[in-house]
């Protein structure tokens, strides 16, 4: 009885290559391996089975270094035999294909694919695009992370898009993709903002620096101690504050940060935004600290938008008249009060510090909170008026009365006390 030829005999003219990786999903499990397939499996049992991507890379490397061969006739006889044998073997042929796919492809002249199919294998991976990355840089990043199979698959796709007038605009950031994605699906994922990983921080207007750092820590996961240490020296961020603090210089807004951001980067970004707001409001560079200090007082004392500009006018009128401002907000800040009361105590008003405007004439040494854009604008553009006094008469609605004389002011204060007796929960 004739002996069946071995697979090594069939492929003796072909160099041995690792088989390509086959996805477990979507491929039926082969049946029992017998006959020539069993011989092939036994011969390959001790050889490692690298991925299709690795097989592709090895094939490309061989093609790049292999000297050109003289033209030769295609071995159609072997191809016919191969097709007939695989067809006859059925399930065993499937197993043989799995073991010797690269060799079979070379005999048949079929190149290994250079791109994955589908939208990934379910294994998530973070892809970071930094400012200045070009298409080739991104293509290499995707290959290095095994998101796409080859550099060429993604780069050729970018060239096609550009030729069609659809060149993609990549936004720097960190995106969540999957391994083994097609170039098309990887590109779509990078252009989808919902895949971008960010940390959100909401900083309300009028909060103090200590609270801002707590909110940043909670939103970004950065340790509070590291943020506090980074904020110790305002000069590190170009801030010249005689109080030696960044109070008032971290702009209040809703912020988004990419993963991996440092405390110094966060603080610098918020400081830069404050400087930008001051510039847009027309504040001269030498007046930044003074205007920001006034804006912080306006932010803490006013509730309604129109009142911002009136409070600013009262500040200007009192400074011009060489009067003490006598703001409860500055006394609370100077005493580091956490009572939450709208009223100050005798001790707070009597305290000697650089913020207590009950004990000093002029502005406090620096801002007492983080002012927003409206407060900065009000500090630069107070409305016309002759008011010297103001007091909120309804703490729920923010209604405030502005007056010119001490007698009128005392009548307004009496209204506040009457309202507080009816609404004790608001007055503390």
Secondary structure by P-SEA (a helix, b strand, c coil): cccccccccccccccbbbbcccccccccccccccaaaaaaaaaaccbbbbcaaaaaaaaaaaaaccccccccccaaaaaaaaaaaaaaaaaaaaaaaaacaaaaaaaaccccccccccccccbbbbbbbcccccaaaaaaaaaaacccccaaaaaaaaaaaaaacbbbbbcbbbbbbbccccaaaaaaaaaccccccbbbbbbcccccaaaaaaaaaaaccccaaaaaaaacccccccccccccccccccccccccccccccaaaaaaaaaaaaaaaaaaacccccaaaaaaaaaaaaaaccccccaaaaaaaaaaaaaaaccccccaaaaaaaacccccccccccccccccccccccccccccccccccccaaaaaaaacccccccccccccccccbbbbbbccaaaaaaaaaaaaaaaaacccccc
